[in-house]
């Protein structure tokens, strides 16, 4: 009996260890990505996306649910990009989804996120009515909750006016592959290649679902 229990524990441990990431490649997609004005998670002030692109060479918008294990894995990567490239023309903006603002704020504090972060929804019941849901489904994201989901916006290519900001963009239906994403960022910022960077293994993994104490729609 003890042997069977030990084997079961080892199996669960192996499964967890080998299913930690949900990496996805950079993909250029047709997408009618709209301008937005959302409330800041940190102070409740209005934040407008078009305004945030002013003076920047590249903007990364990352949609996340604070309870998602894959967001927890990506958060430090996004923060590292921000710290390294914010003075070279990169802006990163987080968009919280599917949880309370208090929990979003706690997540930002836990991972010491200093880039701007706003929220579109504040409940799991909003799952199928967010623009986040609309965008990721239109770009082929088959995941249940789709956290994290990212879009790179090049301010030089923005539509000059109107609701639509871009009609084609590079998106990521999952976690950012660090080396691939950094190479892309450096290219768009006009920086030389970093030859020391090597890509980490990209193994698809852990399904992102709300914890049991969250009511699913």
N, C-alpha and C positions, 0 to 999 in steps of 0.2 A: 504493500500500500504506500509506504514511504517512497519507494522507488518510482512509482507512478506519479506521485505528487511532485517529486523532484523533476521528473521529465516534463510534467505539465508546466512547472514554473520556468524551466529552461526554454521550453517552446514559446511561451508568452514573452519571455525576455528577448529571445532571438527575433521574434516577430516585431517587437517594439523597436529593437535596435536597428533592424534593417528597413524600417518603415517610418523614418523620421522626416524625410523631406518630400516635397511635391514640386520639384523643379519643372520649369517649362522654358522652351526656347523663345527668343525674340522673334516675333512674326510681324511683317508689315501687312496691314489689313485695311480694307475700305471700311470706314466708320464715320458716321456723322456725329462727331463728338461736340456737344453743346457747352457753351459758356454756362457758368453757374455762380451763384452767390450763396454760400452756406455760413452757418454760425461756427465760430472758433470753439473747439473743445476746451481750450484753456481759459478763455475769458468771455466767451459769448458774443464777441464782436463779429460784424459781417466781414467776410473775406470773399473777394471776387477773383475768379481765376484769370480772366483776361488781364486784370490789373497786376496780378502776381507774375505774369510773364514779361512785364516791361523790363527791359535792360538785361534779360537773361538769354543765354544761348540754347539752353535745354531745360525743360521742366518735366519732372517725373511725378505723376500723380499715382499714389498707391492707395487702393481701396482695401480696407481690412475690417475684420471682426475681432474684437479684443480677446474673445475666448478661443480663437482658432490657434491650434498648435503651430500651424505653418506660418502664421503671422508672427508668432513668438520667435520662430527661427529666423524669419527675414528681417525683423525690426532692427537688430544690431547691424546687419549688412547695409540697410538703407541709411541708418544713422552714420555709419562709417563713410559711405559715399558723400553724405551731406557735409560732414566735417572736412573731408579731403578736397571737395570740389566746389563748395559754396562760393568761395572767393574767385573761382575761375569761370563762373557763368552758369552753374547748375543750381536750380531750385527744386526742392522736393516738397510735396504737399501730401499729407495723409488725409484720407476721407474715411471716417468711421461709419460702420454699418452694424445693424442688427443687435444692438445692446444699449444699455443706458449710457448717458453721457458720463456719469460718475465712473463707470467701469472703463470707459474709453480713456478718461483722464488718468485713472489708476494705471492703465497699461502704458500710457506714455511716460508716466513717472517711473514705472518699474524698469523700462528699457532706456531711460534717460534720453528720450526723443526730444530734440531741440528744434527740428524743422516744424513749420506750421502744420496744424492738423485741424480739420473741420469735421462736421458730421452731416450725413444726408438723412439717415434714419436712426431711430433709437429704440427699435423693438424687432424681435424676430418675426413678428407678424407682417413686417414690411417686405419680406423676402422677394416677392414677385412683383412688387410695384415700384422698385427703385430704378433709377437710370443705370446703376451698377449692374443690375440683373439684365436689363435691356442690352447694354453694351457687351457684356461677356457672352451672352447667348448669341449675339450677332457675329461674334468673332470665333465661334466654335468651342467655347468653354463648356464642357459637359459635366463639370463638377456640381455638386449639390448646392453649396453655399458660395463657392468662388472667392475664398479669401486665402491669400492676398490676390489681387488682380491689379495689374499696372498698365499705364499708358504713358509713353514718352511723347511730349509735345515740343516741336521745334518752333519757337516764336517767329522765326524768319518766314515760316510757311503758313502763318495764321491767315484766315480770311480777314480782310480788312474791317469788315463790319457785319452785323447780323448775329443771330443766335448761334449759328454753327461756327465753331472755331477751326476745326480741321475736318477734311473729308477722307484723309488717309493718314495712318499713324502706325508706329511700332508699338505692339502690345505684348503682354506676357500673361498667359492664362495659368498662372501658378506662381511659385517662388522664383525670384530672379536667380539665374546662374551667375554667381559672383564674377568670375573671370570674363565671361561673355559680355555681361552687362557693363563691366568697367571698361572693356575695350570699346564698346559702343559709345559710352559716355565720353571717353577720351577723344574718340574720333570726332564726335559732334562738337566738342569744346575746342577742337583744333589743337589738341595736345599729341605729342608723339606716342607711339605704342610703348607699353610697358612690357618689355621682353621677359621680365622675371615672373610674370603672372602665369600660372598654369590652371587649367580648368579642373574643378573638383568633380567627382563622380555625380551623375545626375540620375538618381533612382527615385521613381515615383512612389508615393507612399501614403502616409497617414491621411485618412479622410477627415476633413474638417466638419465637425458637428458641434452644436451647442451642448453645454454641459446639462446634466439632467434637471438642474433647478431652473433652467430656462424653458419657457413654454414655447413649443414649436407651433408654427402656423398650421 
